[in-house]
């Protein structure tokens, strides 16, 4: 498999073209029908919400269908439409900062306005990277409900990743893994076609991963659910630090409850794959 983006190079002209996407806006309305929240709750082993969306459940909404002509090789919407066409193969959700000013009511239409606010190129251990920041503002009945900053990182493949365990190996006590079915259904409920979550051949031959990659927002939602109480409004900030694959044993660690609480996803090799902070506003 090949990707035409491999033929691109980060020239001054391409850098300028990517930076020109700052200010790009997109608005999406959603009815906030209860079914996506119910399906997500079942997937997480939680009780379906009856009145309000729990924090981060809005990621199952505001997801437009993508015309076939606009689907990229990785099954995301191709770059160059809303997001810049940075010349790097891997595209990942790196950080999120979600402020819930008031919870969204299920069954009442809402609108999300998304704006590309920054495009920055940096040098990392694996080479050059591009960080794209998108701000999302969600209103319902004319009132602001959620403000979110999402950072997407584009990077080169880098060296092949190694799996921590084989499928037949036992999972250490206190840890769990993510079955294929969980990744598939989460992709479905969030309308996320990214092939790294369901196509092993693509993962291994194109992206250089040893197995299916667990969704960053799926882990973030699990962290948020483990850390939060019934208090709203709140702010939830997370950062992905290392990949988690379908065979990777992980555990959730949460800090002491309070007005600010820290949590993380830990892999069985001691590497922290995601950190998060939940603050009561």
Order of alpha helices (4+ residues) and beta strands (2+ residues): alpha-beta-alpha-beta-beta-beta-beta-alpha-alpha-beta-beta-beta-beta
